[in-house]
Amino acid sequence: MILHIARVIFILLEVLILFNLLIVVHELGHFLAARWRGLYIEKFGVWFGKPLWKKTINGVQYSLGSLPFGGFVALPQLAPMDIIEGKADLDRAKLPKISLPKISALDKIIVAVAGPVFSLLLALFFAGIVWAVGHPVSEGDSTTVIGYVMPGSPAEKGGLRPGDKILSVDGKPVRRFMGMNDSISWDVVRSEGDKIAVKFQRDDKVQTVSIEPYKAETRGWRRKSVRQLLIYPAETPIIEKVESKSPAAGAGLRPGDIIRGFNQTPIYNPIALLEYISKHPNEELVLHVERNGWKLDIPVKPTLLPTAGEMKPRIGIQWDTSGIVSIQHPNPIEQVYNSVTSTLKTIGAVASPKSDVKLQHLSGPVGIGRIYYLLFQSERGWQLALWFSVILNVNLAILNLLPIPVLDGGHIVLALIESVRRKPVNMRVLEVIQTSCAVLIVGYMLYITFFDVQDLPFVRKKLDQLEAQSPGKNSQMP
């Protein structure tokens, strides 16, 4: 128990360090550019909230806040950000607000661009590490073969079967099952027509079917469901553990055995065996097992065994759920390019009125922290976290370049307007615009946090108890 608590604390610290590094490096870019261009820098803070430490050096107040969520740099010559950075101290400083020298539009653009540039540099740094050490790739990220088709699903009605290799979805070629770029899952979610064209290969024959996607009904306070075909990728059914005194142990099954099929039927995902046992709890079945290159037929009969507090028909094996099939070493440019395209695709999907992807489907700090936590839990979590950090830094850079006041892109637009008008935007107007947009962004962060919190296990469990589930979740322990 103590070791488990210590591991959880260690993972949380890893998440905290990486998450804060992304923000602080971004703000450091603004800080160094401002120093280079001679802007007045009021504050540079790591973390928010009441300062645990602060000190003024060469006219800049450096601080360490009490809330460990990123950092900020206060640059009054750009735009007021009191709502985020705290009330300005210029009225009490030796340098009054009215005596701040004007800066050129070019200086404003350089300082604004520096943050995203530093985020991209950090992404390249992480990408370089990933290139050297590699990152794990699962079967779902490297195959387009269907492993399991849910009974009664749109895919089953459309004629898709386990073992089919999907070639394209909605007219777009696919090379993997999960993820953002060239994936089955994303092209299904991103589709906008009433039906989705799925091109696949079966027994060397290429076919195309038109499938109406499934959308689960959700209540107003839950994230809206997106389009699905209700299919799973092919995953090699490898036994990780054989429970003692179980039918599997009695039949001679061993950890490392690969279940290739049963009763002369091949399987491409462990769920298929689970489904058969649940429907035939009292029937003996013959498993087709691969062991160290040998092929064996092993008969076994299910029995009632405890599972999550319930007695269910099982044979007493647990699957290897790591799903890792290889370690890839993509070069940094490829990683950053893929991250850029996935970010732009997400923005395009959110912007499209016909798309199922909405602002509520994006993740805020809580959601990002949860992803990091889940990544660090796996055996090669640190490699996955570095790979995810590349995506997140690119995401941070691009989103900050959107032409929205408060964001870096907004500063750039205002500077361009100033260069055309040959005079800066009225400060009072600027304060109203900045404050209004800051309020909207803070409101959106609270909005997305509301949905992110629902994804936390203990919250999700409680919510699931309050509403009827659609379609039931399958256990991975037959």
C-alpha positions in Angstrom: 0.0 0.0 0.0 2.8 2.4 0.9 4.6 1.6 -2.3 1.4 2.2 -4.3 0.9 5.6 -2.6 4.6 6.5 -3.2 4.2 5.5 -6.9 1.1 7.7 -7.3 2.9 10.7 -5.7 5.9 10.1 -8.0 3.7 10.0 -11.1 1.9 13.2 -10.0 5.2 14.9 -9.6 6.3 13.8 -13.1 3.0 15.2 -14.5 3.4 18.4 -12.6 7.0 19.0 -13.8 6.3 18.3 -17.4 3.1 20.3 -17.5 4.7 23.3 -15.9 7.7 23.1 -18.1 5.6 23.5 -21.2 4.0 26.7 -19.9 7.1 28.2 -18.3 9.3 27.7 -21.5 6.6 29.4 -23.5 6.5 32.4 -21.2 10.3 32.4 -21.1 10.3 33.0 -24.8 8.2 36.2 -24.3 10.5 37.3 -21.5 13.7 36.9 -23.4 12.3 38.6 -26.5 11.1 41.5 -24.4 14.5 41.8 -22.9 16.1 41.8 -26.3 13.7 44.4 -27.7 14.0 46.7 -24.7 10.4 46.4 -23.4 9.6 47.2 -19.8 9.1 43.9 -17.9 7.1 44.3 -14.8 6.9 40.7 -13.5 8.0 37.2 -14.4 6.3 34.5 -12.3 6.4 30.8 -12.1 3.1 29.5 -10.8 0.1 31.7 -9.8 -1.7 32.6 -6.6 -0.2 34.2 -3.5 3.6 34.4 -3.9 5.7 32.0 -1.8 8.7 34.0 -2.8 9.3 37.2 -4.7 12.3 39.4 -5.4 12.9 42.5 -7.6 16.1 42.3 -9.7 17.0 45.1 -12.1 13.4 46.4 -12.0 11.7 43.0 -12.7 9.7 41.3 -10.0 10.4 37.6 -10.0 8.0 35.3 -8.0 7.1 31.8 -7.2 3.4 31.3 -6.7 1.4 28.9 -4.5 -0.7 27.4 -7.3 1.5 25.1 -9.4 0.0 25.8 -12.8 2.4 27.3 -15.3 3.7 30.9 -15.2 3.4 34.4 -16.7 5.3 37.5 -17.8 3.7 40.9 -17.3 4.4 43.3 -20.2 2.4 46.5 -19.8 3.5 47.9 -23.1 1.7 45.0 -24.9 -1.7 44.9 -23.3 -3.2 44.8 -19.8 -3.6 41.3 -18.3 -4.6 42.1 -14.7 -7.3 39.4 -14.7 -4.6 36.7 -15.1 -1.4 38.3 -13.9 -2.8 40.2 -11.0 -3.2 44.0 -10.4 -0.3 46.0 -11.9 2.0 47.7 -9.5 3.0 50.5 -11.9 1.2 53.1 -10.0 3.4 52.4 -7.0 6.6 51.9 -9.0 9.2 54.4 -9.8 8.3 54.2 -13.4 4.7 55.5 -13.8 2.4 54.0 -16.4 2.2 57.2 -18.4 6.0 57.4 -18.7 6.4 54.0 -20.4 7.9 54.6 -23.9 6.0 53.6 -26.9 7.3 50.5 -28.7 7.0 49.7 -32.4 4.6 47.2 -33.9 7.5 45.1 -35.0 8.7 44.8 -31.4 5.2 43.7 -30.3 5.1 41.1 -33.1 8.5 39.7 -32.2 7.7 39.4 -28.5 4.3 37.8 -29.3 5.8 35.3 -31.7 8.6 34.4 -29.3 6.3 32.3 -27.0 5.1 30.0 -29.8 8.6 29.8 -31.2 10.0 28.6 -27.8 7.1 26.1 -27.6 8.1 24.7 -31.0 11.8 24.6 -29.9 10.8 22.6 -26.8 8.8 20.3 -29.1 11.8 19.7 -31.2 13.9 19.1 -28.1 11.5 16.4 -26.9 11.2 15.1 -30.4 15.0 14.7 -30.5 14.9 12.6 -27.3 12.0 10.5 -28.7 14.1 10.0 -31.9 17.0 8.7 -29.8 15.1 6.5 -27.3 12.0 5.7 -29.4 8.4 5.4 -28.3 6.2 2.3 -28.0 3.7 1.7 -30.8 0.6 -0.5 -30.1 -1.1 -2.9 -32.6 -4.0 -0.4 -32.7 -1.6 2.3 -33.9 0.0 0.1 -36.5 -2.8 -2.0 -38.1 -6.0 -1.4 -40.0 -7.2 -5.0 -39.5 -10.6 -5.3 -37.6 -10.2 -7.4 -34.5 -13.8 -7.4 -33.2 -17.2 -6.2 -34.5 -19.8 -5.5 -31.9 -23.0 -7.5 -32.4 -25.8 -5.3 -33.9 -23.3 -2.5 -34.7 -23.4 -0.4 -37.9 -20.2 -2.2 -39.0 -21.9 -5.6 -38.6 -25.0 -4.4 -40.4 -22.8 -3.1 -43.2 -21.1 -6.4 -43.6 -17.7 -5.8 -42.0 -16.1 -8.8 -40.2 -13.1 -9.5 -37.9 -10.0 -10.0 -40.1 -11.1 -7.4 -42.7 -8.3 -4.9 -43.5 -9.7 -1.4 -43.9 -8.1 0.5 -46.7 -9.9 3.9 -46.6 -12.7 5.6 -44.6 -14.8 8.4 -46.1 -12.6 8.4 -49.2 -9.4 8.9 -47.1 -6.6 6.3 -47.1 -5.9 4.9 -43.6 -2.7 3.3 -42.2 -3.6 2.8 -38.6 -6.7 2.2 -36.4 -6.3 4.9 -33.6 -4.8 8.4 -33.5 -5.3 11.6 -35.5 -3.3 11.2 -38.7 -4.6 8.8 -41.4 -6.5 6.7 -38.8 -9.8 4.9 -39.0 -11.1 6.3 -35.7 -10.5 9.9 -36.6 -11.9 9.7 -40.2 -15.1 8.2 -38.7 -15.4 10.9 -36.1 -14.6 13.6 -38.7 -17.0 12.4 -41.3 -20.1 14.6 -42.0 -22.3 12.7 -44.4 -25.3 10.5 -43.4 -23.2 7.5 -44.3 -19.5 6.6 -44.4 -17.9 4.8 -47.3 -15.5 2.1 -46.0 -13.2 0.4 -48.4 -11.7 -2.9 -47.2 -9.9 -6.0 -48.3 -11.1 -9.5 -47.5 -9.4 -12.7 -49.0 -7.5 -10.6 -51.6 -10.8 -9.0 -52.7 -11.4 -5.3 -52.3 -14.9 -4.2 -51.5 -16.6 -0.9 -50.4 -19.7 -0.6 -48.2 -21.7 2.4 -47.0 -22.3 2.5 -43.3 -24.5 4.7 -41.2 -22.5 5.6 -38.1 -23.7 5.1 -34.5 -24.0 7.9 -32.0 -24.9 7.1 -28.4 -27.5 9.2 -26.7 -26.0 11.4 -23.9 -27.6 13.7 -21.4 -27.0 17.4 -21.6 -24.4 17.5 -18.8 -22.2 14.8 -20.4 -19.9 15.1 -23.3 -21.8 14.6 -26.5 -21.1 11.3 -28.2 -19.3 11.3 -31.6 -19.7 9.0 -34.5 -18.6 5.4 -34.2 -18.6 2.1 -36.2 -18.3 0.1 -33.0 -15.3 -1.9 -34.1 -12.0 -2.7 -32.3 -8.5 -3.2 -33.8 -6.8 -6.5 -34.1 -4.9 -7.3 -30.9 -2.9 -10.5 -30.5 -4.6 -12.5 -27.6 -1.6 -13.3 -25.4 -2.0 -14.8 -22.0 -0.3 -12.8 -19.3 -1.5 -14.8 -16.2 -3.2 -18.1 -15.6 -5.2 -18.2 -12.4 -4.5 -21.1 -10.0 -7.1 -23.8 -9.7 -9.0 -22.5 -12.8 -10.1 -24.4 -15.9 -7.2 -22.8 -17.8 -4.7 -24.0 -15.3 -6.2 -27.5 -15.3 -6.0 -27.6 -19.1 -2.3 -26.7 -19.1 -2.5 -23.1 -20.5 0.6 -21.0 -19.7 1.6 -17.3 -19.6 2.8 -16.3 -23.1 0.5 -18.6 -24.9 -1.2 -17.0 -27.9 -4.9 -17.9 -28.5 -5.3 -18.0 -32.3 -8.9 -19.2 -32.3 -11.4 -21.7 -30.9 -13.6 -24.3 -32.4 -12.1 -23.9 -35.8 -12.8 -20.1 -35.7 -9.9 -17.6 -35.8 -10.0 -14.7 -33.4 -8.3 -11.3 -33.8 -9.1 -9.8 -30.5 -9.6 -11.2 -26.9 -13.1 -9.8 -26.8 -14.3 -12.5 -29.2 -13.4 -15.3 -26.8 -15.1 -13.4 -23.9 -18.3 -13.0 -25.9 -18.4 -16.7 -26.9 -17.9 -17.8 -23.3 -20.6 -15.4 -22.0 -23.1 -16.9 -24.5 -22.0 -20.5 -24.0 -21.2 -20.7 -20.3 -21.6 -24.5 -20.0 -20.0 -25.7 -23.2 -16.5 -27.1 -23.6 -14.5 -25.4 -26.3 -11.2 -26.2 -28.1 -8.7 -23.4 -28.0 -6.2 -23.2 -30.9 -3.0 -22.2 -29.1 0.4 -21.1 -30.4 3.3 -21.8 -27.9 6.9 -21.2 -28.9 6.1 -21.8 -32.5 4.1 -25.0 -31.8 0.4 -25.3 -32.5 -1.8 -27.0 -29.9 -5.5 -27.7 -29.6 -6.5 -27.5 -25.9 -10.0 -28.3 -24.7 -11.3 -26.3 -21.7 -14.7 -25.8 -20.1 -15.7 -22.5 -18.4 -16.8 -22.3 -14.8 -18.1 -19.5 -12.6 -15.2 -17.4 -11.2 -15.1 -14.1 -9.3 -14.8 -11.0 -11.5 -15.1 -7.5 -10.0 -17.2 -8.8 -7.1 -19.4 -11.0 -9.3 -19.4 -14.7 -10.3 -19.2 -14.9 -14.1 -18.4 -17.8 -16.5 -14.7 -17.7 -17.3 -11.8 -20.0 -17.9 -9.4 -18.1 -15.6 -6.9 -16.2 -17.7 -5.8 -12.6 -17.9 -4.6 -11.0 -21.1 -1.4 -9.1 -21.7 -2.9 -5.6 -22.2 0.3 -3.8 -23.0 -0.5 -3.9 -26.7 3.1 -2.9 -27.6 4.4 -4.4 -30.8 7.4 -2.3 -31.6 9.5 0.7 -30.7 9.7 3.4 -33.4 12.2 6.2 -33.8 10.5 8.8 -36.0 12.8 11.8 -36.8 12.0 15.1 -35.1 10.7 16.8 -38.3 8.3 14.0 -38.9 7.0 14.2 -35.3 6.5 18.0 -35.4 4.9 17.8 -38.8 2.4 15.1 -37.6 1.7 17.2 -34.6 1.0 20.3 -36.7 -1.4 18.4 -39.0 -3.3 16.8 -36.2 -3.7 20.2 -34.4 -4.9 21.8 -37.6 -7.3 18.9 -38.3 -8.8 19.4 -34.8 -9.3 23.1 -35.3 -10.9 22.5 -38.6 -13.2 19.9 -37.1 -14.3 22.2 -34.3 -14.8 25.1 -36.8 -17.0 23.0 -39.1 -20.7 23.3 -38.3 -21.4 19.8 -39.6 -18.8 18.1 -37.5 -19.5 16.1 -34.3 -16.3 17.5 -32.8 -17.1 20.5 -30.6 -15.2 22.7 -28.1 -16.4 20.4 -25.3 -14.4 17.5 -26.7 -11.1 19.4 -26.2 -9.1 18.9 -23.1 -8.0 21.5 -20.5 -5.4 21.3 -17.7 -7.3 18.6 -15.9 -7.8 16.5 -19.0 -4.1 16.9 -20.1 -2.9 16.0 -16.6 -5.1 12.9 -16.6 -3.6 11.8 -20.0 0.0 12.3 -18.6 -1.0 10.3 -15.5 -2.3 7.4 -17.6 0.8 7.5 -19.8 3.2 7.4 -16.9 1.4 4.4 -15.4 2.5 2.1 -18.2 5.9 0.3 -18.3 7.3 2.7 -20.9 5.3 5.7 -19.8 8.1 8.1 -19.8 8.7 7.5 -23.5 5.0 8.0 -24.2 4.9 11.1 -22.1 7.8 12.6 -24.1 6.1 11.8 -27.3 2.9 13.3 -26.1 4.8 16.4 -25.0 5.8 17.0 -28.6 2.2 17.1 -29.6 1.2 19.3 -26.7 3.9 21.9 -27.3 3.0 22.1 -31.0 -0.7 22.4 -30.0 0.2 25.2 -27.5 2.2 27.1 -30.2 -0.6 26.9 -32.8 -3.5 27.7 -30.5 -1.6 30.7 -29.1 -1.2 32.0 -32.7 -5.0 32.1 -33.2 -6.1 35.8 -33.8 -7.9 36.1 -30.5 -7.1 39.0 -28.1 -5.3 37.8 -25.0 -3.5 35.1 -27.1 -0.3 35.8 -28.9 -2.1 35.8 -32.2 -4.3 38.6 -30.9 -1.2 40.7 -30.0 0.1 40.2 -33.5 -3.2 41.3 -35.1 -3.3 44.4 -32.9 0.3 45.2 -33.9 -0.5 44.8 -37.6 -3.6 47.1 -37.2 -1.3 49.6 -35.4 1.2 49.5 -38.3 -1.6 50.2 -40.8 -3.2 53.0 -38.7 0.3 54.3 -37.8 -0.9 54.7 -34.2 -1.7 52.2 -31.4 -5.2 51.1 -30.5 -6.7 53.2 -27.9 -5.6 51.9 -24.5 -9.1 52.1 -23.0 -10.5 50.1 -25.9 -7.7 47.7 -25.6 -8.3 47.1 -21.9 -12.0 46.4 -22.6 -11.2 43.9 -25.4 -8.4 42.2 -23.5 -10.5 41.9 -20.3 -13.6 40.6 -22.1 -11.6 38.0 -24.0 -9.8 37.0 -20.8 -13.1 36.5 -19.1 -14.4 34.4 -22.0 -11.2 32.2 -22.0 -11.4 31.7 -18.2 -15.0 30.8 -18.6 -14.2 28.3 -21.3 -11.5 26.8 -19.2 -14.1 26.3 -16.4 -16.5 24.9 -19.0 -14.0 22.3 -20.4 -12.8 21.5 -16.8 -16.5 20.6 -16.0 -16.3 17.8 -18.7 -12.7 16.8 -17.9 -13.6 16.2 -14.3 -16.3 13.7 -15.5 -13.5 11.6 -17.0 -11.9 11.0 -13.7 -12.5 7.4 -12.6 -14.2 8.0 -9.3 -16.5 10.7 -10.9 -17.3 8.6 -13.9 -18.2 5.7 -11.7 -20.6 7.8 -9.7 -22.1 9.3 -12.9 -22.5 5.8 -14.5 -24.5 4.7 -11.4 -26.9 7.6 -12.0 -27.8 6.8 -15.6 -28.4 3.8 -17.8 -25.3 2.8 -19.7 -25.3 2.3 -23.5 -23.9 -0.5 -24.8 -22.3 -2.3 -21.9 -18.5 -2.4 -21.4 -16.8 -5.6 -21.9 -14.3 -7.1 -19.4 -11.0 -8.3 -20.7 -10.8 -11.3 -18.4 -12.6 -14.4 -19.9 
